[in-house]
Amino acid sequence: MWTMAEGEPKAKKIKLEEKKLSQNALFGMGNPLLDISAVVDKDFLDKFGLKSNDQILAEDKHKALFEEIIKKSKVEYHAGGSTQNSMKIAQWMIQEPHRVATFFGCIGTDKFGEILKKKAEEAHVDTRYYEQDEEPTGTCAACITGDNRSLVANLAAANCYKKDKHLDLEENWKLVEKAKVYYIAGFFLTVSPESILKVAKHASEHNKIFSLNLSAPFIGQFFKKQMMEVMPYVDILFGNETEAATFAREQGFETEDIEEIAKKAQDLPKVNKKRQRIVVFTQGKDGTILTKGDKVMTFPVLEIDPSDIVDTNGAGDAFVGGNFSSAQSAKAAVILQYVFISTERSAPNCAASISISISAPFLYGWA
């Protein structure tokens, strides 16, 4: 079991009243991918021109990668994609009732699609996929070497989400209206920004929480227009230090200081004046930055033995999912106080959410 590092502040004791949770209270929308995870060697990475710790979109030269990794490696299948990962972790932390988390995205009518639906069902997430037969289900090869992971995503069907054929349908929109907290990773800006805007505007008009993740440096660079159309509706903005630095350069913030970047991002124009924007930037093993009111706070990340880390795949998604579980359930926040580092796959990357045990009370107004 982990312990606080010497000199770190002790977590404040907080009296929490357990909320009565409702199904579909947390809504996510994004690119559903079937994660195909396997341990590989350096020769495999070199063969397909991959870095040991990276995330890229698949090109023609990577087509054979997916077949080879399945044939030559012992693979694990997971319901993946950034937003869906966060919904899974949130639901895992909440436990019951099932289907507190809802997820929308597009898949194909194929074998991988059936596996993806089965894996999502096992995670107790209420998935409402838009199924089409023009493109196969999206996949993501997670090539694990030691503590590192190289992700190669083939979006395929995930690119085919249609607002008018899915989000706008009455039975689906009712689930959006039922939700209280919304989260969409920036990756979905490449697919259906119009869908994001519809959800974001609904949240703003009804004073609900809408959250966005910077997701990757290329999103802030090449999809800046789409991102900034959504930004006025963002109540909570997530990102890591690399994404924050790129975002700052693209926005002309003229600073490399992450606390200043967080403050400037907080001060960007916002439609719903009832909620001041909160910005949360992670920095790996370094402290997590959080803006709340006129304060910029840093929350320490507890040191762990590298030998206890299975891999870092999905760590950022787990961080976000842990936050949302805390927003939905005081019990989940307490669980986070006692989460321990495990090498068991049944609790993937829960370690990534440890600093939330300190920051969540500030993030959601408990302290």
C-alpha positions in Angstrom: 0.0 0.0 0.0 1.3 3.4 -0.9 2.1 6.1 1.7 2.5 9.8 1.5 6.0 10.9 0.5 8.0 12.8 3.2 7.1 16.4 3.4 3.9 16.2 1.5 0.7 17.7 3.0 -1.7 15.3 4.5 -5.1 15.0 2.7 -7.7 17.1 4.4 -10.5 15.2 6.1 -13.7 16.0 4.4 -17.2 15.2 5.5 -18.9 13.8 2.4 -22.6 13.0 2.1 -23.2 10.1 -0.3 -25.3 11.1 -3.3 -28.0 8.9 -4.7 -26.6 8.0 -8.1 -28.7 7.8 -11.2 -28.0 5.9 -14.4 -26.8 8.0 -17.4 -25.7 10.9 -15.1 -22.3 11.0 -16.9 -22.2 11.4 -20.6 -19.2 10.8 -23.0 -18.9 10.9 -26.7 -15.9 10.1 -28.9 -14.0 7.6 -31.0 -14.6 4.0 -29.9 -11.7 1.8 -30.6 -11.0 -1.9 -29.9 -7.7 -1.8 -28.1 -5.4 -4.7 -29.1 -2.7 -4.7 -26.5 0.4 -6.8 -26.6 4.0 -6.9 -25.3 6.4 -6.5 -28.3 10.2 -6.0 -28.7 12.3 -3.2 -30.2 12.6 -5.1 -33.5 8.8 -4.9 -33.9 8.8 -1.2 -33.2 11.6 -0.6 -35.6 9.9 -2.7 -38.4 6.9 -0.3 -38.4 8.8 2.9 -37.6 7.4 3.4 -34.1 8.7 5.2 -31.1 8.6 3.5 -27.7 6.3 6.0 -26.1 4.1 7.7 -28.7 0.6 7.9 -30.2 0.0 8.2 -33.9 -2.7 7.6 -36.5 -2.1 4.5 -38.7 -0.8 5.0 -42.2 -0.6 2.6 -45.1 2.7 1.2 -43.8 1.0 0.2 -40.6 -1.8 -2.0 -42.1 0.2 -5.2 -41.7 0.9 -4.3 -38.1 -2.5 -5.2 -36.8 -2.5 -8.6 -38.4 1.1 -9.4 -37.3 0.5 -8.4 -33.7 -2.5 -10.7 -33.4 -0.7 -13.6 -35.1 2.6 -13.3 -33.3 1.7 -12.0 -29.8 -0.5 -12.8 -26.9 -3.1 -10.0 -27.2 -5.7 -8.6 -24.8 -8.8 -6.9 -26.1 -10.3 -3.8 -24.4 -13.0 -1.4 -25.2 -10.9 1.6 -25.8 -10.6 5.1 -27.3 -9.8 8.0 -25.0 -13.3 9.1 -23.9 -14.6 5.5 -23.6 -11.6 4.7 -21.4 -12.5 7.5 -19.1 -16.1 6.4 -18.9 -15.0 2.8 -18.1 -12.7 4.0 -15.2 -15.4 6.3 -13.8 -17.9 3.4 -13.9 -15.3 1.1 -12.3 -14.7 3.5 -9.5 -18.4 4.0 -8.9 -19.2 0.3 -9.1 -23.0 0.5 -8.6 -25.4 1.3 -9.9 -24.3 0.1 -13.3 -24.6 2.4 -16.4 -24.0 5.6 -14.6 -21.8 6.3 -17.6 -23.1 6.7 -21.1 -21.0 6.6 -24.3 -21.8 7.5 -27.9 -19.6 6.7 -30.9 -19.5 4.9 -34.2 -18.5 1.3 -34.9 -18.7 -1.2 -37.8 -20.9 -4.3 -38.2 -18.1 -6.8 -37.9 -16.3 -9.2 -35.6 -14.2 -6.5 -33.9 -17.5 -4.5 -33.4 -19.0 -7.5 -31.6 -15.9 -7.9 -29.4 -16.0 -4.2 -28.6 -19.7 -4.3 -27.6 -19.0 -7.3 -25.4 -16.1 -5.6 -23.6 -18.0 -2.4 -23.0 -20.9 -4.4 -21.6 -18.5 -6.2 -19.2 -17.4 -2.7 -18.0 -21.1 -1.8 -17.3 -21.0 1.3 -19.4 -24.2 2.2 -21.3 -22.9 2.3 -24.8 -25.2 3.5 -27.6 -23.1 2.9 -30.7 -24.0 4.2 -34.2 -23.4 1.1 -36.3 -22.7 1.3 -40.0 -21.3 -1.1 -42.6 -19.2 1.3 -44.8 -16.1 1.1 -42.6 -14.8 -1.5 -40.2 -14.6 -1.0 -36.4 -11.8 1.3 -35.4 -8.8 -0.4 -33.7 -5.8 0.7 -31.7 -2.7 -1.4 -31.4 -1.0 -0.8 -28.0 2.5 -1.9 -28.4 4.0 -2.4 -24.9 7.8 -2.3 -24.3 8.7 -2.2 -20.6 6.9 0.7 -19.0 6.2 2.4 -22.3 3.5 2.1 -24.8 3.3 3.0 -28.5 -0.3 3.5 -29.8 -1.2 3.2 -33.4 -4.8 4.0 -34.0 -6.8 3.2 -37.1 -10.0 5.2 -36.6 -11.9 3.7 -39.5 -15.6 3.6 -38.4 -14.9 6.0 -35.6 -14.5 8.7 -38.3 -18.1 8.0 -39.5 -20.1 9.3 -36.6 -23.1 11.3 -37.9 -25.0 13.8 -35.8 -28.2 13.6 -37.8 -28.2 9.8 -37.8 -27.5 9.3 -34.1 -27.2 12.2 -31.7 -30.3 13.9 -33.1 -32.5 10.8 -32.7 -35.1 11.4 -29.9 -34.2 8.3 -27.9 -30.5 9.2 -27.9 -31.0 12.9 -27.2 -33.0 12.0 -24.1 -29.9 10.4 -22.7 -28.0 13.6 -23.3 -30.7 15.6 -21.5 -30.6 13.1 -18.6 -26.9 13.6 -18.0 -25.5 16.1 -15.4 -21.8 16.0 -16.4 -20.4 15.8 -19.9 -16.9 14.9 -21.2 -15.4 14.7 -24.7 -11.8 14.2 -25.6 -10.3 16.6 -28.1 -9.8 13.8 -30.5 -13.5 13.9 -31.5 -13.0 17.4 -32.8 -11.5 15.7 -35.9 -14.7 13.7 -36.4 -17.9 15.6 -35.5 -17.4 19.1 -34.0 -21.0 19.9 -34.7 -22.0 17.1 -32.4 -19.7 18.4 -29.7 -21.2 21.9 -30.0 -24.7 20.7 -29.7 -23.9 18.9 -26.4 -21.8 21.7 -25.1 -24.5 24.3 -25.8 -27.1 22.1 -24.0 -24.8 21.9 -21.0 -24.2 25.6 -20.9 -27.9 26.5 -21.3 -28.8 24.2 -18.4 -25.9 25.1 -16.2 -24.5 21.6 -16.3 -20.7 20.7 -16.4 -19.1 20.3 -19.8 -15.5 19.2 -20.0 -13.0 18.9 -22.8 -9.5 17.4 -23.0 -6.7 18.9 -25.1 -5.8 15.3 -25.9 -2.8 15.7 -28.1 -0.5 18.5 -29.4 -1.7 18.0 -33.0 -5.3 18.8 -32.0 -4.4 22.3 -30.7 -2.2 22.8 -33.8 -4.3 21.5 -36.7 -7.9 21.7 -35.3 -7.5 25.0 -33.5 -10.6 26.5 -35.2 -12.8 23.7 -34.1 -11.4 23.7 -30.6 -11.9 27.4 -30.1 -15.5 27.2 -31.3 -16.1 24.8 -28.4 -13.9 26.5 -25.8 -16.5 29.2 -24.7 -18.7 26.3 -23.4 -15.9 24.5 -21.5 -16.3 24.4 -17.7 -13.4 22.0 -17.1 -10.4 21.8 -19.4 -8.0 18.8 -19.0 -4.5 18.3 -20.5 -0.9 17.4 -19.9 2.1 19.6 -19.8 3.1 18.9 -23.5 -0.4 19.6 -24.8 -0.6 22.7 -22.6 2.7 24.1 -24.0 1.5 23.6 -27.6 -1.9 25.1 -26.8 -0.2 28.2 -25.3 2.0 28.7 -28.4 -1.0 28.3 -30.8 -3.0 30.8 -28.7 -0.1 33.3 -28.5 0.0 33.2 -24.7 3.8 34.2 -24.8 4.7 32.1 -21.8 6.1 28.6 -21.1 5.2 28.7 -17.4 2.5 26.0 -16.9 0.8 27.9 -14.1 0.5 31.0 -16.2 -0.8 28.9 -19.2 -3.5 27.4 -16.9 -4.5 30.9 -15.8 -4.7 32.3 -19.3 -6.7 29.2 -20.4 -9.1 29.8 -17.5 -9.6 33.4 -18.6 -10.5 32.7 -22.2 -14.1 33.8 -23.1 -16.9 31.8 -21.6 -20.6 31.7 -22.2 -22.0 30.4 -18.9 -20.9 33.0 -16.4 -22.4 31.0 -13.5 -19.4 28.7 -13.6 -15.8 29.9 -13.8 -13.7 27.6 -15.9 -11.4 25.2 -14.1 -8.2 24.1 -15.8 -6.4 20.8 -14.8 -2.9 20.1 -16.2 -1.1 16.9 -15.3 2.7 16.7 -15.5 3.5 13.0 -15.2 5.3 12.5 -11.9 5.4 16.2 -11.1 2.5 18.0 -9.4 -0.9 18.4 -11.0 -1.9 22.0 -11.7 -5.4 23.2 -11.0 -7.1 26.6 -11.2 -10.0 27.4 -9.0 -11.3 30.9 -8.5 -8.3 33.2 -8.5 -6.0 30.5 -7.2 -3.6 28.2 -9.1 -2.9 25.2 -6.9 -0.4 22.3 -7.3 -1.2 18.8 -6.0 1.6 16.4 -5.5 1.7 13.0 -7.2 2.7 10.2 -4.9 5.9 8.5 -5.6 5.7 4.9 -6.6 8.2 2.2 -7.3 8.7 1.8 -11.1 8.6 -2.0 -10.6 5.0 -1.7 -9.6 3.9 -0.1 -12.9 2.3 -2.4 -15.4 2.4 0.1 -18.2 1.3 3.7 -18.8 -1.3 2.9 -21.4 -4.5 5.0 -20.7 -3.0 6.7 -17.6 -4.3 10.1 -18.6 -7.8 8.7 -19.4 -7.8 7.0 -16.0 -7.0 10.3 -14.4 -10.0 11.9 -16.0 -12.2 9.0 -15.2 -11.2 9.1 -11.5 -12.1 12.8 -11.4 -15.6 12.1 -12.8 -16.2 9.2 -10.4 -15.5 11.6 -7.6 -17.9 14.1 -9.1 -20.7 11.5 -9.1 -20.0 9.8 -5.8 -18.5 10.8 -2.5 -17.9 7.1 -1.9 -15.7 6.9 -5.0 -13.6 9.8 -3.7 -13.0 8.0 -0.5 -12.0 4.9 -2.4 -9.4 7.0 -4.1 -7.9 7.9 -0.7 -7.0 4.2 -0.2 -6.3 3.0 -3.8 -3.0 1.0 -3.9 -0.7 0.3 -6.8 -1.5 -3.1 -8.3 0.1 -5.1 -11.1 -3.2 -6.8 -11.7 -4.8 -6.0 -15.0 -8.3 -6.0 -13.3 -7.6 -2.4 -12.1 -5.7 -0.9 -15.0 -3.9 2.4 -14.3 -5.9 3.2 -11.2 -2.6 4.6 -10.0 -2.9 7.4 -12.4 -5.8 8.8 -10.4 -4.1 9.0 -7.0 -3.6 12.8 -6.9 -7.4 13.2 -7.4 -7.8 12.0 -3.8 -6.5 15.4 -2.8 -7.6 17.6 -5.7 -11.2 16.3 -6.3 -12.6 18.1 -3.2 -11.4 21.4 -4.6 -12.4 20.6 -8.1 -16.0 19.8 -7.2 -16.5 22.2 -4.3 -16.3 20.0 -1.3 -13.5 22.0 0.3 
